[in-house]
Amino acid sequence: MKRAGGPFHRPSVFPPPPSEGRSPFMPVLFHGTPLYTLWEEVPRAEAMVVDRRRILAVGDRRDLAARYPGARSVALDGGAVVPAFNDCHAHILSAGLALTRADLRGSRSFAEIRDRLQAWVERGNRKGWIFGIGYDQNLLPGGNHVTRHDLDRVSRERPVAVRHTSGHCSVVNSRALDLAGLTAQTPDPPDGRIVRDEAGEPTGVLLERAWLLVERHLPPPGVDEIAGAVGKICEVMVGRGILSASDATTGRYSGIETEWRGFARALEQGAGVRMTLMPDYDRVEEAGWLADRSKAVVPPGHPDLRLGAVKLYLDGALGPRTAALKEPYADGSGNTVLIYPPEEFRRRVLAAHRGGWQIGVHAIGDLAVEMTVGAYEEAQTLFPRPDPRHRVEHCFLTDGETVKKMARLGILAAVQPEFLYHLSHYYRPALGD
């Protein structure tokens, strides 16, 4: 990947195009600009040879030209070549779909939220759901959520939903609640919470998987829509130097098979990112794959698409105060959520581990991280496997002893340092000084 005074971009010669009388798999010798490898043995090089999308060698240009006399020469004038970024935890499909919805990021009043939703409608979105993403109650006066009554002022006839910037909370209007059949008599799901007013009526705020009670009434995206969304977000990622990424919950919208086909089609249409799909635990179990990773059979795909770790959620997020903490939230607004009771969570980890899966568990609060590491330790003790490389997704709050245990057990922390930039405005109110 090259940076030449502007956005990152992917060279258009991967794989090199065939020319008359030449193999389509002819090696390519790139030169003409410094190559920074981040490899201790050769930290900087003049040239590199690439064959079938693999780097064969880096070093001196003349030496490589002599070693690979048939290589096609490509001069990269100016700038520099650096390794691309790998995003080990992204929500590729969700981010792609979000590009088609009203952007509410940074909104600091309900009036601003309303105006952005109405502007989105006026841009041609005059049927079906009115959908906004990036809502954050922490930026609103008093840090209070909007309610169904607020969103009714956007529309009473059409369902309206706004998704929290953390992805762990949504607010819907009365029409959406009616479609989902949510009333004062609807019990909270075991893995979420329906926020209610003093009379017991739903306010429209849905924490964690309570949102699924409404989401099931949205039409799931098909292969073409998925391919289009993935293609659009891949353009964004390539522009930021991300050429490899993992989708951390595949199958949630349309099932593993449909989403796999959508990702594969996006790659066939030129998406420039190698992608690993982390299938949702429940979808894996439904497919009959959980007990044996080798039985996971996906449709024909693409060389840049592969199946990765199975994905579980244990808690929520700090923004809506649903991350599972050992101590109460500093501002007293906590709604700590454990997606599964401890024994059920432990059972799930053991089952996936025994089935040969790498596991990625979403755990943000210190209680959730501790439970996740403990479950991994128990699984590896009862059913030892060589280097299972289980992951703690986010691993946001923890302590020194838990970190030492992770290091000893070879447990990976999939962290997102950009959270500190984008979301730190609500860390101090949630956690205190």
N, C-alpha and C positions, 0 to 999 in steps of 0.2 A: 504494500500500500504506500502511496506517495502523498506527501504534503508539499505543495508548491505555492506557498503564500496565500492559499485560499482553503476551501473546505477539503476535508479528506475525500479521496475518491479511490475506487477500485480500478486497477488497470484493466483495460478491455481485452487483454490478450490471455485470459485464463478461461478455458484452455486456448492455446494458440490456434488461430484459424488455419485451415488447410489451404495450401496454394498448389498451383498446378505442378504435378510431378512430385509432390512432397507428402510425407505422412502427416495426417492430422494431429499426430502426437509428437511432433518434432520438439525437442527441447528449445527453450528460449533463454538467451543470455541477456540479462538486464544490466545496464551500466550507464555511466554518465552523471551519476549523482551519488553522494555518500549513502551507504546502507548502515543503519544502526541496528544491530542484531539483538542486543540485550543478552548476548551469549558470551560468557566469560572468556572462552578460548579465542574468539574473534569478535570483539565488541564492535568493530567498524570494518567495513569492507568496501571494495571498489565495485564489485559485481556479484551477481548470483545467477545460478542456472536453475530454471524451473521446468519440470516435465510432468505433464498430466496433473497439474495443480499441486505438485509437491516440490519443495525446494531441495534440489540435489546437492548443491554446494554453494559456498560463499567464499570470496577471497579476491585475489588479484585478477584483474581483467585478462591480462595476457595468458596467465596460467590457466584460467578456466576456458579461454578460447582454444588453447592447445589440447586440453583434456576433453573438450566437447566440440570437435571440429565441425560437426553437422548442426550445431545449435544456431537458430535464427537470432540475429543481433537486434536488440531493441534499445535505443538510446532514450534515457530519461533525463531530459535537460532541465537542470535547476531543481530546487527543493531538496527533499531528502526522502529516503525510504525507511519506514519504521514498521515494526510488527503491528498488526491490527489488534484491536481490543476484542476480548471475549467477554460478553455479559453472561455470567453464570446463572443469573436469576432475572428473567424478564417475563412480562406477560404480553407476548408478541401479538397474539390475536386480539386480546382486549385493547391493547394500545392502538392497533390498526382500526378496530371498530370505533374507538374513541375519536378518531380523526373525522368521522362522519357525524359527530354529535356536537351539541352546543358546549363550548369551552367556558367553564365557570371558574377556572383557576384565578385566584387573586381577588375574587368578588368580596367586597367588604360591607355589603348591605343587601337586604332582600330586593330593594329597588334595582340594584345592579344585576342581581340574578334574574329577576323578571325581565329586564330589558334584553339581556343576552339570550334568554330562551325565546322571547318574542322575535328578536332579530333572526334567530335560527329558523323559526317557522316561516318568516317572510322571505327567506332565501330559497323557498321552494319546498319546504318540508311541511306540507299542509294536510297530510293524512297520517293516521296511526299515532304511535306514541310520540310524545315530546320528551326528549332525553337529553340531560346535561351531565357532564362529567367534571371532576375537579372541585366539587363543592367542599368547603371547609368551614364548619361552624366556629372554629377557633378565631377566624378573622372577622366574625360578625359582632355587632355590639353585644356586650355581655357574654360572649362565647356561647350563645344559645342557638340551638338548631332551629331552622325554619320548620314549619309544620304543614300538614295537609291543607289547612285553611289558607296559608300563604300561597301554596301552589294552586289552590282552587282559583286564585286571582289570575293565574296564567291561563287556565282553561278548566271549565267544569265538564265539558263534553268529551274531551280527549284525555286519556291517561297521561300523567306527567310523572317522571321519575328523575331525581338528581342523585348521582353517585358520588360518595365521599372520595376525596383525594387519596385516602388510604386504601380504598377498595373494601373497607370493612363496615360500611354503613351506607344506607340509602334513605332518602325521604321521598314519599309518593303522595299524590293528591287523593281526594275522596273517590274519584272515578277509578283509579288504580286499586284502591282498597276494595271497592265494590266488585271489580272484576275478579279479584283474588278471594272474595268472600271473607275478608278479615273484619271481624266485629269485636265487641267487648267480650263475647263468649269464646273467641278463638284462643286456645292456650298457646303459650310460648313454645316454640320448638325446643328440643333439648340442646340444640347447638346455636341458639340465638335468642333474641329478645325483641318483643313488640313493645315499644315504649307507649305508655298510656297516660291520659290526663287524670285529673282527680276523680272524674266520674267513671274511670275504667275504659274509656273509649280510646282506640288507637290514635296517636297524634300524627301518624304517617312516618315516624322515624323507625327504621328497621335495622337492628344491630346484627352484625354477623349473618348467619345463614337464615335468619328470619326473612331476609330479602328473597330467598329462593321461593318463598310462598307466592311472591309476586312474579318473579322472573320466569317461572314456568308458563306464564300466560303470554310471554313475548314469543313471537315466531322465531325459531332457531335459524341462524344463518346457514345457507346452503354452501355447496362447494365453491360456486362462483363468487359469492359474496365474501367467503373466507379468503379465497385466493386474492381478491382485490384488496381486502383490508391488509393482509400480510404483505402484499407487494408494496403498498403505500408506506407502511411503517418500516419496511426494509430499506426503502429509499432514504428515510430519515436516519436510520442507523448507519447506513453506509456513509452518509454525509458527515457523520460524527466519528467515523473511523471504527465502527463496530462491524466486523465481518463474521462474527460467530456469536450465537446467542442461544439460550435455553428458554423454552416456553414452560413456565412453572405452573401448570395445571391444564393439561390438554384433555379435551373431551367434555369439559363442563358445559359448553353451549350446545353442541350438536352431536356428541358422541365421538369416541376416538376415531372410528373409521372415516366418518365424514370430515372431521377436522384434519386428519392425516392427508386425505386426498386434496383438501384445500391447500394445505402447506405445500404438498408436492406440486400442485398445479402452479402455485406462485413461483416456485423455483423453475419450473419448466418455462414460465413466461419471463424469466430473467431476474427474479429476486436475487440480490447479491450477497446473501447472508447464509452461512452454514447454520443449520438449526437442529437442536436436540429437543425433542418433545418429552416432557415429564408428565406421564398420564395420571389422571386423578385416581386415587385409590379405589373409590367406589366403582368407577367405570372399569378398572382392571378386574375387580372382583366379579362384576357382572359379566365380563367377557370370559370368565373361567381361567384367567391367566395367573391369578395370585399365587397359587400353590406351586407353580413351576414357571419361572421366568422364560425358560426355553420354549414354552408353548405359546408365547406371545407372537401372534402372526398378524402382521399389518399388511394392507394392500401394497401393490407395487408402488415404490416411491421415487426417490431421486438420490443420487450419490451424496448430496449435501443434506440429507435428512436422516435422522436416526432416532431410535427410542432410548430414552434415558431413565433416570430414577423415578420410582413411583412417588407421588406427592400426597402428603397428609397435612392437614391444618390442626394445630392444637389450641391456639389462642387467637386473639384479634390484633388490635393495633393501639398505639398510644393516642392517636388523634381522637377517635371516638371513645377513648378510655375503656377499651375492651381487652387490652393485653393483660395476661395473667401475671399479677405481681404478688410477691410475698407480703408486702405491706400495702395499706390503703393508698389511694392516689392523694397527692398533696392538696388538691383543691376539693376533695370530697365528692367528686363527680364520677367516681369509678363505676363501671358496669363489667367488672372482670368476667370474662367468658372462657371456660374450658370447653372446646368443641366436643370432647368426649370425656366421660368419667374416667378416672385414672385406670381402672381395670380394663375398660374397653380400649383405651388408647394402647395400653401395654399389649393386649391381645393382637391388635392390628399390627404393631411393630414386629412382634414375634412371628406372625403369619407371613408378612412380607419378607422378613429376613430369612426364614426357613425356605421360602420359595425362590431364593437366589436373587432377590431384587436389591439394588441400591435404593436407599430410602432418603427422601428429603422431607423434613418436617418443618413447617412454618412455626417458629417459636420466637416471640419478641420479648415477653416479660420474663423476669428471672425465674419465676416459678415454672413457666413453660419450658424454658431452656433446661433447667435442672431435671424436670421430668423426662424430657427427650433424651438427654445424655444418659440418665439412669436406665431408660428402656433399651437404648442401644447397648449399654454395658451388659444388661441381663441377657439380651438376645445373643450377643457374642459369647457370653459365658456358657449358656445352655446349648447353643448350636454354633460352635466355632466355624468361621469361614476365613479364608485368607483374604485380607485387605478388602473388606466390604465397602469401605469409603462412604459410609453414611454421612449425611449432611444435616446441619442445623441451619435452616433458611432464616436469614436476618440475624439471629443470635445477638439481639440488641443489648439486653441487660443480663449480666452474669457476674460471677465472682471469680477470684483467682483459683480457688480449688476446682471449680467446674472446668475452667480453662485447662488446668493441668491434667484433669481426667480426660478431656477431649484430646489433648496431645498424646497422652499415653495410649489411648484407644485408636488413634488415627481418625478421629471424627473431624470432618471438615466444617468450617464456618463460612457460609455463603453470605457475605456482608454487603451492605449497600451504603457506602460512606456518603453518597449524594443526599441521603436523608437529612444529614446534618445541615446541608445547604437549603433544601427545599422545605423541611418540616420542623426545624428547630424552634420555630416560634411557639410551638405548643409543648415542647419538652419541659421547660421550667414550670409552667402552670401545672402540668401533670405530675412531675416528679419532685418539684421543689428544688431548693438550693443544696 
